[in-house]
Amino acid sequence: MKTVVSSADAPAAIGPYSQAIGAGQLLFCSGQLPTLPKTGDLIGEDVSAQARQVLENLGAVLKAGGSSYAHVVKTTVFLTDLNDFAAMNKVYSEFFPEASPARSTVQVAALPKGAKVEIEAIALEHS
């Protein structure tokens, strides 16, 4: 059985998908963009600021799904420029300071709304 997870504290989906799906004890979080939850506007052009907003958005979805950063087991990071890896990684490490999840990072040709970074996650529910 699956459960749709939604948070008003994260940007609404911009297509036919859910912010997250709970299935058993797992929470599958869709990729988050660096957009403001209330307006959907993309923030800044700096990858560090964008990564921070992405991770804050992800945190809201995790919370709505009964999870947290500490329970994330896998992330996938999408960057439009791998030269931004170090700057993204610095911000990422603030949100995952210990026992960091498994992760893949890939460069993509483009992201929705012209974003520089998008992050998706799989977490354990702890509610």
C-alpha positions as CSV (number, residue, x, y, z in Angstrom):
1,M,0.0,0.0,0.0
2,K,1.3,3.5,-0.8
3,T,0.5,6.8,0.8
4,V,0.7,10.2,-0.9
5,V,2.7,12.7,1.2
6,S,2.3,16.4,0.7
7,S,3.6,19.5,2.6
8,A,2.4,23.1,2.2
9,D,5.9,24.0,3.5
10,A,7.5,22.7,0.3
11,P,6.8,23.8,-3.3
12,A,3.8,22.2,-4.9
13,A,4.6,19.6,-7.6
14,I,4.9,21.2,-11.1
15,G,3.6,18.1,-12.9
16,P,1.7,14.9,-12.4
17,Y,3.7,13.5,-9.5
18,S,3.6,13.6,-5.7
19,Q,6.1,15.4,-3.4
20,A,6.7,12.0,-1.8
21,I,5.2,8.5,-1.6
22,G,5.3,6.4,1.6
23,A,5.5,2.6,1.0
24,G,5.9,0.4,4.0
25,Q,8.6,1.9,6.1
26,L,10.2,3.8,3.2
27,L,9.6,7.3,2.0
28,F,10.4,8.1,-1.6
29,C,10.8,11.9,-2.1
30,S,10.6,13.4,-5.5
31,G,13.4,15.8,-6.6
32,Q,13.2,19.2,-4.9
33,L,14.0,22.4,-6.8
34,P,15.4,25.6,-5.3
35,T,12.0,27.3,-5.4
36,L,10.1,29.1,-2.6
37,P,7.2,27.1,-1.2
38,K,4.7,30.0,-1.3
39,T,5.4,31.4,-4.7
40,G,7.2,28.7,-6.7
41,D,9.8,31.3,-7.7
42,L,13.4,30.1,-8.3
43,I,15.8,31.6,-5.8
44,G,19.1,33.2,-6.9
45,E,21.7,32.0,-9.3
46,D,24.2,30.9,-6.8
47,V,24.4,27.1,-6.5
48,S,25.1,27.3,-2.7
49,A,21.9,29.3,-2.1
50,Q,20.0,27.0,-4.4
51,A,21.3,23.9,-2.7
52,R,20.3,25.3,0.7
53,Q,16.7,26.0,-0.5
54,V,16.5,22.5,-2.1
55,L,17.5,20.9,1.2
56,E,15.1,23.0,3.2
57,N,12.3,22.0,0.8
58,L,13.4,18.4,1.1
59,G,13.3,18.7,4.9
60,A,9.7,19.9,4.8
61,V,8.7,16.8,2.7
62,L,10.6,14.5,5.0
63,K,8.8,15.9,8.0
64,A,5.4,15.6,6.4
65,G,6.2,11.9,5.7
66,G,7.2,11.2,9.3
67,S,11.0,11.3,8.6
68,S,14.0,13.5,8.9
69,Y,17.5,14.1,7.4
70,A,18.8,11.6,9.9
71,H,16.7,8.9,8.4
72,V,17.7,9.5,4.7
73,V,19.4,6.4,3.3
74,K,20.0,7.5,-0.3
75,T,20.0,10.7,-2.3
76,T,20.5,11.6,-5.9
77,V,21.9,15.0,-6.7
78,F,21.4,16.5,-10.2
79,L,23.7,19.4,-11.1
80,T,23.7,21.3,-14.4
81,D,27.5,21.9,-13.9
82,L,29.8,19.5,-12.1
83,N,32.1,22.4,-11.5
84,D,29.5,23.4,-8.8
85,F,30.1,20.1,-7.0
86,A,32.3,21.5,-4.2
87,A,29.9,24.4,-3.4
88,M,26.9,22.1,-3.4
89,N,28.8,19.5,-1.3
90,K,29.6,22.1,1.4
91,V,26.0,23.0,1.9
92,Y,24.9,19.4,1.7
93,S,27.3,18.4,4.5
94,E,25.5,20.9,6.8
95,F,22.3,18.9,6.4
96,F,24.0,15.5,6.6
97,P,26.9,16.0,9.1
98,E,27.1,12.4,10.3
99,A,26.3,9.0,8.8
100,S,25.7,10.6,5.5
101,P,23.4,8.7,3.2
102,A,24.5,6.8,0.1
103,R,24.5,9.3,-2.8
104,S,24.9,9.6,-6.5
105,T,25.7,12.9,-8.2
106,V,25.2,13.4,-11.9
107,Q,25.5,16.3,-14.3
108,V,22.4,16.9,-16.4
109,A,21.8,19.1,-19.5
110,A,19.0,21.1,-17.8
111,L,16.6,21.2,-14.9
112,P,13.1,22.7,-14.6
113,K,12.8,26.4,-14.2
114,G,16.5,26.9,-15.0
115,A,17.7,25.5,-11.6
116,K,21.3,24.5,-11.1
117,V,20.6,21.7,-8.6
118,E,17.8,19.2,-7.7
119,I,17.9,16.6,-5.0
120,E,15.7,13.5,-4.5
121,A,15.8,11.1,-1.5
122,I,14.8,7.8,-0.1
123,A,14.3,7.8,3.7
124,L,13.1,5.5,6.5
125,E,9.9,6.6,8.2
126,H,10.3,7.0,11.9
127,S,6.8,7.9,13.0
